[in-house]
Every structure is written in C-alpha cells, then in structure tokens.
Amino acid sequence: MPWITDFLEGDAGDKVCRRIERHMIGCEKCRMYVDIHRRVIRIYDTWRDAGIPKGAEIRLKKRLREELTHGKQRGKRR
C-alpha cells in the first residue's frame, strides 16, 4: 500500500487522510497495518538519533522501504 507513507507523513492531503481515517474506524486490519508502520518509523527515528553507522542506516532505509512497499509479501521472501 504505497499510500501509507504519504498518509503517515501528512503528505496525502486532508481529503485523503480523512477518508483513510474514516475507513480505519471500521477496519481493524488497516488500523493494525498503520500502527505497525508508525512503530517502525518511531524505531527508525530513535536509531537515527542514536547515530547508527551510515552503512547500517542505508540498509535499514532500504529494508523499511521494501516493507512499506511490499509488506504483504514479506513471508514469501524468506
């Protein structure tokens, strides 16, 4: 769900954000999905502020991008 990044970063626009929020009221699966991504972003921010090595940061960003883009397939890649 590529919209997730725009939604979580506030770049989706008010109308789209309201629509997503209304949908999530009745959809536990989407609420959980968004909550997981919020937690991942929070963890990343904590690590970034701690000054992780540049190589690890690059790998982490790549992995997070993959998860945000292809999260449903994560079980298939292993």
Gaussian input, Z-matrix of N, CA and C with variables (Angstrom, degrees):
# hf/3-21g

backbone

0 1
 N
 C     1     B1
 C     2     B2     1     A1
 N     3     B3     2     A2     1     D1
 C     4     B4     3     A3     2     D2
 C     5     B5     4     A4     3     D3
 N     6     B6     5     A5     4     D4
 C     7     B7     6     A6     5     D5
 C     8     B8     7     A7     6     D6
 N     9     B9     8     A8     7     D7
 C    10    B10     9     A9     8     D8
 C    11    B11    10    A10     9     D9
 N    12    B12    11    A11    10    D10
 C    13    B13    12    A12    11    D11
 C    14    B14    13    A13    12    D12
 N    15    B15    14    A14    13    D13
 C    16    B16    15    A15    14    D14
 C    17    B17    16    A16    15    D15
 N    18    B18    17    A17    16    D16
 C    19    B19    18    A18    17    D17
 C    20    B20    19    A19    18    D18
 N    21    B21    20    A20    19    D19
 C    22    B22    21    A21    20    D20
 C    23    B23    22    A22    21    D21
 N    24    B24    23    A23    22    D22
 C    25    B25    24    A24    23    D23
 C    26    B26    25    A25    24    D24
 N    27    B27    26    A26    25    D25
 C    28    B28    27    A27    26    D26
 C    29    B29    28    A28    27    D27
 N    30    B30    29    A29    28    D28
 C    31    B31    30    A30    29    D29
 C    32    B32    31    A31    30    D30
 N    33    B33    32    A32    31    D31
 C    34    B34    33    A33    32    D32
 C    35    B35    34    A34    33    D33
 N    36    B36    35    A35    34    D34
 C    37    B37    36    A36    35    D35
 C    38    B38    37    A37    36    D36
 N    39    B39    38    A38    37    D37
 C    40    B40    39    A39    38    D38
 C    41    B41    40    A40    39    D39
 N    42    B42    41    A41    40    D40
 C    43    B43    42    A42    41    D41
 C    44    B44    43    A43    42    D42
 N    45    B45    44    A44    43    D43
 C    46    B46    45    A45    44    D44
 C    47    B47    46    A46    45    D45
 N    48    B48    47    A47    46    D46
 C    49    B49    48    A48    47    D47
 C    50    B50    49    A49    48    D48
 N    51    B51    50    A50    49    D49
 C    52    B52    51    A51    50    D50
 C    53    B53    52    A52    51    D51
 N    54    B54    53    A53    52    D52
 C    55    B55    54    A54    53    D53
 C    56    B56    55    A55    54    D54
 N    57    B57    56    A56    55    D55
 C    58    B58    57    A57    56    D56
 C    59    B59    58    A58    57    D57
 N    60    B60    59    A59    58    D58
 C    61    B61    60    A60    59    D59
 C    62    B62    61    A61    60    D60
 N    63    B63    62    A62    61    D61
 C    64    B64    63    A63    62    D62
 C    65    B65    64    A64    63    D63
 N    66    B66    65    A65    64    D64
 C    67    B67    66    A66    65    D65
 C    68    B68    67    A67    66    D66
 N    69    B69    68    A68    67    D67
 C    70    B70    69    A69    68    D68
 C    71    B71    70    A70    69    D69
 N    72    B72    71    A71    70    D70
 C    73    B73    72    A72    71    D71
 C    74    B74    73    A73    72    D72
 N    75    B75    74    A74    73    D73
 C    76    B76    75    A75    74    D74
 C    77    B77    76    A76    75    D75
 N    78    B78    77    A77    76    D76
 C    79    B79    78    A78    77    D77
 C    80    B80    79    A79    78    D78
 N    81    B81    80    A80    79    D79
 C    82    B82    81    A81    80    D80
 C    83    B83    82    A82    81    D81
 N    84    B84    83    A83    82    D82
 C    85    B85    84    A84    83    D83
 C    86    B86    85    A85    84    D84
 N    87    B87    86    A86    85    D85
 C    88    B88    87    A87    86    D86
 C    89    B89    88    A88    87    D87
 N    90    B90    89    A89    88    D88
 C    91    B91    90    A90    89    D89
 C    92    B92    91    A91    90    D90
 N    93    B93    92    A92    91    D91
 C    94    B94    93    A93    92    D92
 C    95    B95    94    A94    93    D93
 N    96    B96    95    A95    94    D94
 C    97    B97    96    A96    95    D95
 C    98    B98    97    A97    96    D96
 N    99    B99    98    A98    97    D97
 C   100   B100    99    A99    98    D98
 C   101   B101   100   A100    99    D99
 N   102   B102   101   A101   100   D100
 C   103   B103   102   A102   101   D101
 C   104   B104   103   A103   102   D102
 N   105   B105   104   A104   103   D103
 C   106   B106   105   A105   104   D104
 C   107   B107   106   A106   105   D105
 N   108   B108   107   A107   106   D106
 C   109   B109   108   A108   107   D107
 C   110   B110   109   A109   108   D108
 N   111   B111   110   A110   109   D109
 C   112   B112   111   A111   110   D110
 C   113   B113   112   A112   111   D111
 N   114   B114   113   A113   112   D112
 C   115   B115   114   A114   113   D113
 C   116   B116   115   A115   114   D114
 N   117   B117   116   A116   115   D115
 C   118   B118   117   A117   116   D116
 C   119   B119   118   A118   117   D117
 N   120   B120   119   A119   118   D118
 C   121   B121   120   A120   119   D119
 C   122   B122   121   A121   120   D120
 N   123   B123   122   A122   121   D121
 C   124   B124   123   A123   122   D122
 C   125   B125   124   A124   123   D123
 N   126   B126   125   A125   124   D124
 C   127   B127   126   A126   125   D125
 C   128   B128   127   A127   126   D126
 N   129   B129   128   A128   127   D127
 C   130   B130   129   A129   128   D128
 C   131   B131   130   A130   129   D129
 N   132   B132   131   A131   130   D130
 C   133   B133   132   A132   131   D131
 C   134   B134   133   A133   132   D132
 N   135   B135   134   A134   133   D133
 C   136   B136   135   A135   134   D134
 C   137   B137   136   A136   135   D135
 N   138   B138   137   A137   136   D136
 C   139   B139   138   A138   137   D137
 C   140   B140   139   A139   138   D138
 N   141   B141   140   A140   139   D139
 C   142   B142   141   A141   140   D140
 C   143   B143   142   A142   141   D141
 N   144   B144   143   A143   142   D142
 C   145   B145   144   A144   143   D143
 C   146   B146   145   A145   144   D144
 N   147   B147   146   A146   145   D145
 C   148   B148   147   A147   146   D146
 C   149   B149   148   A148   147   D147
 N   150   B150   149   A149   148   D148
 C   151   B151   150   A150   149   D149
 C   152   B152   151   A151   150   D150
 N   153   B153   152   A152   151   D151
 C   154   B154   153   A153   152   D152
 C   155   B155   154   A154   153   D153
 N   156   B156   155   A155   154   D154
 C   157   B157   156   A156   155   D155
 C   158   B158   157   A157   156   D156
 N   159   B159   158   A158   157   D157
 C   160   B160   159   A159   158   D158
 C   161   B161   160   A160   159   D159
 N   162   B162   161   A161   160   D160
 C   163   B163   162   A162   161   D161
 C   164   B164   163   A163   162   D162
 N   165   B165   164   A164   163   D163
 C   166   B166   165   A165   164   D164
 C   167   B167   166   A166   165   D165
 N   168   B168   167   A167   166   D166
 C   169   B169   168   A168   167   D167
 C   170   B170   169   A169   168   D168
 N   171   B171   170   A170   169   D169
 C   172   B172   171   A171   170   D170
 C   173   B173   172   A172   171   D171
 N   174   B174   173   A173   172   D172
 C   175   B175   174   A174   173   D173
 C   176   B176   175   A175   174   D174
 N   177   B177   176   A176   175   D175
 C   178   B178   177   A177   176   D176
 C   179   B179   178   A178   177   D177
 N   180   B180   179   A179   178   D178
 C   181   B181   180   A180   179   D179
 C   182   B182   181   A181   180   D180
 N   183   B183   182   A182   181   D181
 C   184   B184   183   A183   182   D182
 C   185   B185   184   A184   183   D183
 N   186   B186   185   A185   184   D184
 C   187   B187   186   A186   185   D185
 C   188   B188   187   A187   186   D186
 N   189   B189   188   A188   187   D187
 C   190   B190   189   A189   188   D188
 C   191   B191   190   A190   189   D189
 N   192   B192   191   A191   190   D190
 C   193   B193   192   A192   191   D191
 C   194   B194   193   A193   192   D192
 N   195   B195   194   A194   193   D193
 C   196   B196   195   A195   194   D194
 C   197   B197   196   A196   195   D195
 N   198   B198   197   A197   196   D196
 C   199   B199   198   A198   197   D197
 C   200   B200   199   A199   198   D198
 N   201   B201   200   A200   199   D199
 C   202   B202   201   A201   200   D200
 C   203   B203   202   A202   201   D201
 N   204   B204   203   A203   202   D202
 C   205   B205   204   A204   203   D203
 C   206   B206   205   A205   204   D204
 N   207   B207   206   A206   205   D205
 C   208   B208   207   A207   206   D206
 C   209   B209   208   A208   207   D207
 N   210   B210   209   A209   208   D208
 C   211   B211   210   A210   209   D209
 C   212   B212   211   A211   210   D210
 N   213   B213   212   A212   211   D211
 C   214   B214   213   A213   212   D212
 C   215   B215   214   A214   213   D213
 N   216   B216   215   A215   214   D214
 C   217   B217   216   A216   215   D215
 C   218   B218   217   A217   216   D216
 N   219   B219   218   A218   217   D217
 C   220   B220   219   A219   218   D218
 C   221   B221   220   A220   219   D219
 N   222   B222   221   A221   220   D220
 C   223   B223   222   A222   221   D221
 C   224   B224   223   A223   222   D222
 N   225   B225   224   A224   223   D223
 C   226   B226   225   A225   224   D224
 C   227   B227   226   A226   225   D225
 N   228   B228   227   A227   226   D226
 C   229   B229   228   A228   227   D227
 C   230   B230   229   A229   228   D228
 N   231   B231   230   A230   229   D229
 C   232   B232   231   A231   230   D230
 C   233   B233   232   A232   231   D231

   B1=1.4451
   B2=1.5300
   B3=1.3041
   B4=1.4624
   B5=1.5237
   B6=1.3198
   B7=1.4578
   B8=1.5190
   B9=1.3208
   B10=1.4600
   B11=1.5272
   B12=1.3234
   B13=1.4640
   B14=1.5189
   B15=1.3284
   B16=1.4671
   B17=1.5284
   B18=1.3310
   B19=1.4620
   B20=1.5276
   B21=1.3297
   B22=1.4614
   B23=1.5272
   B24=1.3233
   B25=1.4614
   B26=1.5237
   B27=1.3344
   B28=1.4559
   B29=1.5161
   B30=1.3386
   B31=1.4582
   B32=1.5279
   B33=1.3142
   B34=1.4625
   B35=1.5198
   B36=1.3009
   B37=1.4590
   B38=1.5194
   B39=1.3178
   B40=1.4637
   B41=1.5173
   B42=1.3242
   B43=1.4647
   B44=1.5251
   B45=1.3085
   B46=1.4633
   B47=1.5241
   B48=1.3268
   B49=1.4689
   B50=1.5239
   B51=1.3256
   B52=1.4734
   B53=1.5192
   B54=1.3158
   B55=1.4688
   B56=1.5323
   B57=1.3206
   B58=1.4638
   B59=1.5218
   B60=1.3239
   B61=1.4645
   B62=1.5210
   B63=1.3361
   B64=1.4757
   B65=1.5264
   B66=1.3127
   B67=1.4614
   B68=1.5262
   B69=1.3274
   B70=1.4621
   B71=1.5281
   B72=1.3255
   B73=1.4670
   B74=1.5284
   B75=1.3188
   B76=1.4602
   B77=1.5107
   B78=1.3239
   B79=1.4660
   B80=1.5314
   B81=1.3071
   B82=1.4616
   B83=1.5278
   B84=1.3184
   B85=1.4677
   B86=1.5339
   B87=1.3155
   B88=1.4715
   B89=1.5219
   B90=1.3385
   B91=1.4704
   B92=1.5217
   B93=1.3233
   B94=1.4583
   B95=1.5244
   B96=1.3233
   B97=1.4632
   B98=1.5306
   B99=1.3283
   B100=1.4590
   B101=1.5308
   B102=1.3329
   B103=1.4598
   B104=1.5264
   B105=1.3063
   B106=1.4758
   B107=1.5216
   B108=1.3171
   B109=1.4641
   B110=1.5312
   B111=1.3176
   B112=1.4706
   B113=1.5251
   B114=1.3233
   B115=1.4688
   B116=1.5203
   B117=1.3251
   B118=1.4686
   B119=1.5270
   B120=1.3175
   B121=1.4616
   B122=1.5270
   B123=1.3289
   B124=1.4667
   B125=1.5273
   B126=1.3320
   B127=1.4703
   B128=1.5278
   B129=1.3227
   B130=1.4603
   B131=1.5278
   B132=1.3241
   B133=1.4719
   B134=1.5239
   B135=1.3153
   B136=1.4657
   B137=1.5236
   B138=1.3231
   B139=1.4602
   B140=1.5205
   B141=1.3239
   B142=1.4599
   B143=1.5269
   B144=1.3252
   B145=1.4617
   B146=1.5280
   B147=1.3258
   B148=1.4615
   B149=1.5251
   B150=1.3200
   B151=1.4603
   B152=1.5200
   B153=1.3379
   B154=1.4593
   B155=1.5291
   B156=1.3294
   B157=1.4695
   B158=1.5310
   B159=1.3244
   B160=1.4694
   B161=1.5313
   B162=1.3255
   B163=1.4610
   B164=1.5214
   B165=1.3229
   B166=1.4668
   B167=1.5224
   B168=1.3186
   B169=1.4591
   B170=1.5335
   B171=1.3121
   B172=1.4687
   B173=1.5243
   B174=1.3352
   B175=1.4658
   B176=1.5257
   B177=1.3230
   B178=1.4595
   B179=1.5244
   B180=1.3235
   B181=1.4633
   B182=1.5257
   B183=1.3280
   B184=1.4655
   B185=1.5154
   B186=1.3208
   B187=1.4635
   B188=1.5260
   B189=1.3156
   B190=1.4532
   B191=1.5261
   B192=1.3214
   B193=1.4678
   B194=1.5213
   B195=1.3327
   B196=1.4654
   B197=1.5187
   B198=1.3230
   B199=1.4608
   B200=1.5204
   B201=1.3083
   B202=1.4605
   B203=1.5154
   B204=1.3152
   B205=1.4578
   B206=1.5185
   B207=1.3251
   B208=1.4600
   B209=1.5253
   B210=1.3024
   B211=1.4552
   B212=1.5104
   B213=1.3038
   B214=1.4600
   B215=1.5222
   B216=1.3269
   B217=1.4579
   B218=1.5216
   B219=1.3340
   B220=1.4599
   B221=1.5189
   B222=1.3131
   B223=1.4504
   B224=1.5231
   B225=1.3125
   B226=1.4630
   B227=1.5113
   B228=1.3458
   B229=1.4635
   B230=1.5151
   B231=1.2844
   B232=1.4624
   B233=1.4866
   A1=109.10
   A2=117.23
   A3=120.75
   A4=113.35
   A5=119.31
   A6=122.34
   A7=112.05
   A8=116.70
   A9=120.76
   A10=112.05
   A11=116.88
   A12=120.07
   A13=110.46
   A14=117.32
   A15=120.46
   A16=110.99
   A17=116.52
   A18=120.75
   A19=111.01
   A20=116.56
   A21=120.38
   A22=113.09
   A23=116.97
   A24=120.28
   A25=112.38
   A26=116.80
   A27=120.63
   A28=114.13
   A29=116.44
   A30=120.98
   A31=113.55
   A32=117.30
   A33=120.64
   A34=112.85
   A35=117.86
   A36=120.98
   A37=110.53
   A38=116.10
   A39=121.27
   A40=113.28
   A41=116.69
   A42=120.81
   A43=110.58
   A44=116.64
   A45=121.02
   A46=110.60
   A47=117.01
   A48=120.61
   A49=110.95
   A50=117.51
   A51=120.17
   A52=110.76
   A53=116.52
   A54=120.52
   A55=110.64
   A56=116.44
   A57=120.92
   A58=109.96
   A59=116.97
   A60=120.58
   A61=111.57
   A62=117.46
   A63=120.70
   A64=110.18
   A65=116.30
   A66=120.28
   A67=110.98
   A68=115.91
   A69=119.71
   A70=112.74
   A71=117.74
   A72=120.16
   A73=109.75
   A74=116.24
   A75=120.27
   A76=114.92
   A77=118.34
   A78=120.17
   A79=110.39
   A80=115.83
   A81=120.44
   A82=111.93
   A83=116.83
   A84=120.51
   A85=111.15
   A86=117.10
   A87=120.55
   A88=111.36
   A89=117.65
   A90=119.77
   A91=110.18
   A92=116.67
   A93=120.76
   A94=110.73
   A95=117.17
   A96=122.34
   A97=110.83
   A98=116.04
   A99=120.99
   A100=109.89
   A101=117.01
   A102=120.68
   A103=111.40
   A104=117.14
   A105=121.38
   A106=109.87
   A107=117.10
   A108=120.41
   A109=111.77
   A110=117.25
   A111=119.61
   A112=110.63
   A113=115.66
   A114=120.21
   A115=111.25
   A116=116.54
   A117=120.37
   A118=109.93
   A119=116.66
   A120=120.81
   A121=110.06
   A122=117.04
   A123=121.17
   A124=110.92
   A125=116.45
   A126=120.83
   A127=109.59
   A128=116.33
   A129=119.79
   A130=111.16
   A131=116.41
   A132=120.07
   A133=111.05
   A134=116.80
   A135=121.18
   A136=109.95
   A137=116.85
   A138=121.01
   A139=110.83
   A140=116.46
   A141=120.64
   A142=110.18
   A143=115.78
   A144=120.19
   A145=111.98
   A146=116.95
   A147=121.04
   A148=111.26
   A149=117.11
   A150=120.93
   A151=113.69
   A152=116.57
   A153=118.47
   A154=109.55
   A155=117.31
   A156=120.26
   A157=111.65
   A158=115.96
   A159=122.01
   A160=112.38
   A161=117.94
   A162=120.52
   A163=111.98
   A164=116.44
   A165=120.76
   A166=110.40
   A167=116.46
   A168=120.41
   A169=110.77
   A170=116.69
   A171=120.82
   A172=110.39
   A173=116.41
   A174=120.11
   A175=111.07
   A176=116.59
   A177=120.95
   A178=110.83
   A179=117.36
   A180=120.64
   A181=110.97
   A182=116.19
   A183=120.25
   A184=110.47
   A185=116.63
   A186=121.27
   A187=111.05
   A188=117.59
   A189=120.54
   A190=111.12
   A191=116.01
   A192=120.11
   A193=110.10
   A194=116.80
   A195=121.04
   A196=111.14
   A197=116.63
   A198=120.66
   A199=111.45
   A200=116.69
   A201=119.59
   A202=111.85
   A203=116.58
   A204=120.71
   A205=112.38
   A206=116.59
   A207=120.91
   A208=111.88
   A209=118.51
   A210=122.96
   A211=114.50
   A212=117.43
   A213=120.48
   A214=112.11
   A215=117.17
   A216=120.71
   A217=112.72
   A218=119.03
   A219=120.69
   A220=113.17
   A221=118.86
   A222=121.18
   A223=112.64
   A224=117.17
   A225=121.70
   A226=112.71
   A227=117.96
   A228=121.27
   A229=112.72
   A230=118.68
   A231=120.74
   A232=112.76
   D1=92.60
   D2=-176.92
   D3=-64.07
   D4=-19.80
   D5=-179.38
   D6=-66.86
   D7=-21.07
   D8=-173.22
   D9=-59.01
   D10=-42.23
   D11=-179.12
   D12=-63.90
   D13=-47.37
   D14=178.48
   D15=-60.25
   D16=-42.17
   D17=-179.98
   D18=-62.64
   D19=-49.73
   D20=-176.33
   D21=-68.88
   D22=-27.99
   D23=179.38
   D24=-91.65
   D25=-0.59
   D26=178.60
   D27=77.00
   D28=18.18
   D29=-178.28
   D30=-98.32
   D31=3.08
   D32=-175.62
   D33=-82.36
   D34=-12.57
   D35=-177.37
   D36=90.71
   D37=151.03
   D38=-175.46
   D39=-59.53
   D40=-44.46
   D41=-176.50
   D42=-63.62
   D43=-45.51
   D44=-179.83
   D45=-66.48
   D46=-42.83
   D47=179.21
   D48=-61.40
   D49=-43.26
   D50=178.13
   D51=-62.56
   D52=-40.09
   D53=179.62
   D54=-63.57
   D55=-44.40
   D56=178.71
   D57=-63.60
   D58=-45.37
   D59=-179.77
   D60=-61.90
   D61=-40.79
   D62=177.07
   D63=-62.75
   D64=-42.78
   D65=179.52
   D66=-61.05
   D67=-43.30
   D68=-175.58
   D69=-67.82
   D70=-21.26
   D71=176.87
   D72=-56.64
   D73=-40.43
   D74=-177.25
   D75=-103.89
   D76=6.61
   D77=-175.56
   D78=-128.30
   D79=96.83
   D80=-178.52
   D81=-62.49
   D82=-36.40
   D83=-179.81
   D84=-59.95
   D85=-45.09
   D86=179.19
   D87=-69.55
   D88=-37.35
   D89=176.71
   D90=-60.45
   D91=-43.37
   D92=178.96
   D93=-64.91
   D94=-41.98
   D95=179.66
   D96=-59.76
   D97=-47.35
   D98=-179.65
   D99=-66.61
   D100=-41.39
   D101=179.61
   D102=-60.85
   D103=-42.85
   D104=178.61
   D105=-60.07
   D106=-45.16
   D107=-179.26
   D108=-67.56
   D109=-35.62
   D110=174.84
   D111=-61.41
   D112=-42.23
   D113=179.82
   D114=-64.92
   D115=-40.95
   D116=179.12
   D117=-62.12
   D118=-43.92
   D119=179.20
   D120=-62.30
   D121=-42.85
   D122=178.54
   D123=-61.15
   D124=-43.58
   D125=178.58
   D126=-62.61
   D127=-46.04
   D128=178.96
   D129=-58.48
   D130=-45.32
   D131=179.62
   D132=-60.07
   D133=-39.58
   D134=178.56
   D135=-63.83
   D136=-45.68
   D137=179.40
   D138=-64.06
   D139=-42.15
   D140=-179.34
   D141=-61.29
   D142=-43.65
   D143=179.77
   D144=-66.85
   D145=-24.68
   D146=179.70
   D147=-79.62
   D148=-10.57
   D149=177.05
   D150=77.95
   D151=52.27
   D152=178.14
   D153=-67.35
   D154=155.12
   D155=179.71
   D156=-57.16
   D157=145.67
   D158=-175.04
   D159=-55.21
   D160=-42.97
   D161=179.75
   D162=-61.49
   D163=-41.90
   D164=178.30
   D165=-66.51
   D166=-38.20
   D167=178.87
   D168=-63.31
   D169=-42.61
   D170=179.46
   D171=-62.81
   D172=-45.32
   D173=179.28
   D174=-64.06
   D175=-40.31
   D176=179.38
   D177=-63.99
   D178=-45.43
   D179=178.68
   D180=-60.16
   D181=-42.74
   D182=179.58
   D183=-61.90
   D184=-44.94
   D185=-178.86
   D186=-66.00
   D187=-42.28
   D188=178.18
   D189=-63.08
   D190=-41.68
   D191=178.11
   D192=-60.81
   D193=-43.14
   D194=177.89
   D195=-61.46
   D196=-44.26
   D197=-179.47
   D198=-65.04
   D199=-41.67
   D200=179.70
   D201=-67.61
   D202=-31.94
   D203=-178.37
   D204=-86.58
   D205=-38.26
   D206=-172.41
   D207=-127.62
   D208=33.14
   D209=-174.65
   D210=-53.95
   D211=-34.88
   D212=-178.38
   D213=-66.72
   D214=-23.06
   D215=-176.10
   D216=-94.60
   D217=2.40
   D218=-172.65
   D219=-58.03
   D220=-34.55
   D221=178.67
   D222=-70.41
   D223=-25.31
   D224=-178.16
   D225=-80.42
   D226=-22.80
   D227=-175.42
   D228=-81.10
   D229=-17.89
   D230=-175.28
   D231=-85.74

